[in-house]
Amino acid sequence: MSRVLPALFVVLWSSGFVGARAVLPYSEPFTFLALRFGLTALVLLPVVLARRAPVPHGGSFFHVVVAGLMVHAWYLGGVFFAVDRGMPAGLIALIAGLQPLLTAALALPLLGERPSRRQWGGLGLGLIGVIMVLGEKLAPQGDTLFSGFGLPALGGGLLALVGLTVGTLYQKRFCQGVDLGMASFLQFTVSTMALLPLAFLLETRTIAWTGEFIAGLVWLVLGLSVGAVFLLLLLIKRGGASQVASLFYLVPPVTALMAWALYDEPLGPLALAGMAVAGTGVALAARR
């Protein structure tokens, strides 16, 4: 089971990028995320009530809220904003691919974790594999690689990287004793409250309720916000921050496979070789 959970997490988390591609043509980013987070909280509410999960008090409640805002509202808000502003999915995936290295660098001062030389080597090898997978997709189109989007989109991608990195470290450091179901419910509730003002201030809140949008919404609520996020919190609770973060190196390769299967996006030999390199890097970094 300990080997199945990381693999399942990678598959579920990777499907989120494909789901974003399905829903963004029909909704603005903050409007969609507020809807998604609100529905997820409603799904989790009867679960926490039935289990009579304890509500964290005092400092624990504050820590759960802060971690949730960073992992959900901050991270996904940045990702969806960047994609909506024209950033290619490959580039945002590459930016997110820096997360394991940033996590390892911050794990020592914040958590006292000291990655071994083998783990550092695995993290570096994983990053090389991610770049290989996305190499063809990141080939400059038109004048430059950055054609089609500006600094706001780049800023959104970088903010997403910081939000996910700091949020997972914060979750590991301060939220260990909190029930996972209750923590998820509280985090999605406060993330909804955080994004609703942005939707009202910056967007028209118009949604085209097509079949593709509804299917994508259902999957992103149940498969991602419930399934993948619960697994992420569980893995953070069980393992070291650097070990969990290394799994994110597998997300771009798996996403590329999904995009090839669903949208017929090209997948050349360089990308296939990069998948093997990234997998080897994660295997090295994840070993204790």
KEKEBA-419938 format. One line per field, with one value per residue (C-alpha): residue number from 1; x, y, z. Coordinates in pm, whole numbers. Layout:
num <- (NUM	...)
xx <- (X	...)
yy <- (Y	...)
zz <- (Z	...)
This chain:
num <- (1	2	3	4	5	6	7	8	9	10	11	12	13	14	15	16	17	18	19	20	21	22	23	24	25	26	27	28	29	30	31	32	33	34	35	36	37	38	39	40	41	42	43	44	45	46	47	48	49	50	51	52	53	54	55	56	57	58	59	60	61	62	63	64	65	66	67	68	69	70	71	72	73	74	75	76	77	78	79	80	81	82	83	84	85	86	87	88	89	90	91	92	93	94	95	96	97	98	99	100	101	102	103	104	105	106	107	108	109	110	111	112	113	114	115	116	117	118	119	120	121	122	123	124	125	126	127	128	129	130	131	132	133	134	135	136	137	138	139	140	141	142	143	144	145	146	147	148	149	150	151	152	153	154	155	156	157	158	159	160	161	162	163	164	165	166	167	168	169	170	171	172	173	174	175	176	177	178	179	180	181	182	183	184	185	186	187	188	189	190	191	192	193	194	195	196	197	198	199	200	201	202	203	204	205	206	207	208	209	210	211	212	213	214	215	216	217	218	219	220	221	222	223	224	225	226	227	228	229	230	231	232	233	234	235	236	237	238	239	240	241	242	243	244	245	246	247	248	249	250	251	252	253	254	255	256	257	258	259	260	261	262	263	264	265	266	267	268	269	270	271	272	273	274	275	276	277	278	279	280	281	282	283	284	285	286	287	288)
xx <- (0	289	398	47	-43	237	160	-212	-136	78	-193	-468	-259	-148	-508	-569	-377	-586	-898	-795	-767	-1122	-1290	-1104	-1263	-1602	-1521	-1284	-1016	-1112	-1483	-1417	-1187	-1434	-1705	-1479	-1362	-1714	-1853	-1564	-1640	-2006	-1897	-1673	-1921	-2139	-1822	-1673	-2012	-2064	-1716	-1754	-1407	-1270	-1238	-888	-869	-646	-312	-393	-697	-485	-214	-466	-620	-282	-164	-492	-477	-126	-180	-521	-608	-253	-112	-410	-505	-160	-171	-517	-443	-121	-288	-583	-338	-180	106	157	78	430	591	374	454	827	797	610	888	1125	921	1114	1449	1304	1143	1472	1654	1400	1347	1669	1610	1234	1202	1554	1554	1891	1863	2149	2381	2189	1864	2013	2136	1791	1629	1869	1819	1442	1458	1664	1400	1120	1306	1358	988	886	1175	980	674	889	1050	1005	695	711	955	1042	947	745	530	160	174	327	465	131	117	481	417	119	333	609	359	206	549	607	256	277	632	578	231	347	633	395	151	431	559	241	-57	49	-204	-518	-775	-719	-1087	-1156	-840	-946	-1297	-1166	-902	-1144	-1394	-1147	-1005	-1356	-1392	-1053	-1124	-1485	-1383	-1135	-1408	-1644	-1380	-1189	-1424	-1771	-1851	-2002	-2005	-2101	-2258	-2156	-2124	-1745	-1741	-1967	-1763	-1440	-1588	-1707	-1368	-1172	-1391	-1399	-1075	-850	-982	-1102	-886	-550	-543	-631	-348	-109	-192	-154	184	305	203	386	703	974	904	1178	1061	700	805	1009	682	598	875	654	357	474	563	232	46	219	103	-255	-248	-115	-391	-679	-579	-330	-48	286	512	857	1157	1312	1001	995	1361	1290	1018	1271	1523	1261	1144	1501	1552	1235	1335	1668	1519	1235	1462	1521)
yy <- (0	238	211	236	565	775	634	702	1055	1129	1006	1205	1523	1503	1478	1821	1991	1806	1902	2267	2254	2117	2380	2710	2779	2793	2984	3247	3113	3259	3200	2837	2778	2939	2710	2406	2471	2548	2226	2030	2172	2068	1715	1689	1839	1526	1315	1516	1537	1162	1092	1359	1481	1722	2087	2224	2509	2807	2790	2462	2617	2910	2682	2468	2780	2925	2597	2561	2912	2850	2498	2565	2933	3060	2771	2689	3054	3123	2823	2896	3269	3201	2955	3191	3472	3262	3074	2732	2435	2302	2615	2628	2259	2336	2618	2384	2130	2348	2273	1964	2149	2452	2226	2044	2375	2502	2172	2204	2550	2499	2130	2022	1768	1722	1550	1311	1345	1067	1255	1579	1384	1236	1579	1717	1415	1450	1814	1716	1455	1713	1950	1666	1577	1936	2023	1996	2170	2460	2523	2894	2972	3292	3553	3412	3149	3412	3512	3518	3613	3882	3944	3891	3531	3471	3625	3393	3089	3192	3271	2926	2766	2954	2883	2507	2481	2688	2543	2180	2266	2459	2167	1928	2156	2278	2057	1705	1646	1754	1514	1501	1516	1815	1988	1947	2077	2387	2455	2438	2654	2935	2905	2959	3269	3396	3358	3482	3850	3814	3664	3954	4225	4100	3875	3863	3528	3395	3016	2816	2500	2261	1887	1911	2179	1980	1662	1851	2017	1687	1526	1818	1821	1447	1323	1620	1827	1523	1234	1388	1649	1391	1170	1468	1547	1178	1152	1472	1328	999	1104	1366	1691	1635	1280	1388	1685	1462	1304	1629	1553	1274	1505	1668	1332	1173	1485	1463	1102	1202	1491	1253	1002	1252	1540	1372	1603	1484	1274	1226	1009	1292	1306	928	928	1216	1012	739	994	1165	831	735	1069	1029	674	806	1107	909	651	704)
zz <- (0	77	-289	-433	-263	-421	-767	-724	-606	-913	-1152	-979	-947	-1312	-1430	-1283	-1565	-1822	-1629	-1631	-2007	-2021	-1802	-1857	-2198	-2022	-1701	-1565	-1329	-991	-1057	-1136	-839	-595	-733	-718	-363	-242	-387	-237	109	66	-30	276	524	575	599	886	1059	1035	1169	1439	1353	1617	1518	1583	1833	1885	1711	1538	1369	1251	1111	920	765	662	507	316	175	44	-97	-250	-305	-358	-561	-783	-813	-957	-1192	-1332	-1362	-1555	-1793	-1843	-1931	-2205	-2038	-2205	-1985	-2049	-1910	-1597	-1544	-1572	-1317	-1083	-1148	-947	-634	-517	-526	-349	-88	-23	16	271	456	658	811	855	945	1032	745	575	233	160	-138	-309	-258	-392	-693	-743	-723	-984	-1209	-1178	-1289	-1594	-1681	-1652	-1887	-2135	-2129	-2189	-2422	-2745	-2600	-2479	-2816	-2895	-3096	-3298	-3169	-2825	-2574	-2392	-2690	-2612	-2243	-2027	-1683	-1500	-1623	-1531	-1190	-1140	-1219	-979	-704	-755	-708	-382	-253	-305	-167	147	197	202	438	664	663	761	1039	1206	1112	1209	1485	1297	1151	773	682	905	787	423	493	672	409	117	303	370	16	-123	94	-24	-397	-405	-363	-652	-870	-792	-830	-1135	-1334	-1487	-1314	-1637	-1679	-1990	-1845	-2122	-2084	-2097	-1828	-1595	-1644	-1575	-1268	-1122	-1177	-1034	-724	-655	-812	-736	-447	-250	-371	-461	-186	81	-45	-43	321	410	236	403	739	676	493	475	292	32	-35	-92	-303	-534	-654	-831	-1081	-1215	-1272	-1601	-1764	-1661	-1772	-2110	-2143	-2061	-2308	-2576	-2508	-2476	-2704	-2939	-2830	-2974	-2754	-2907	-2811	-2605	-2388	-2345	-2240	-2002	-1832	-1756	-1624	-1405	-1268	-1179	-1005	-798	-701	-568	-391	-230	-67	303)
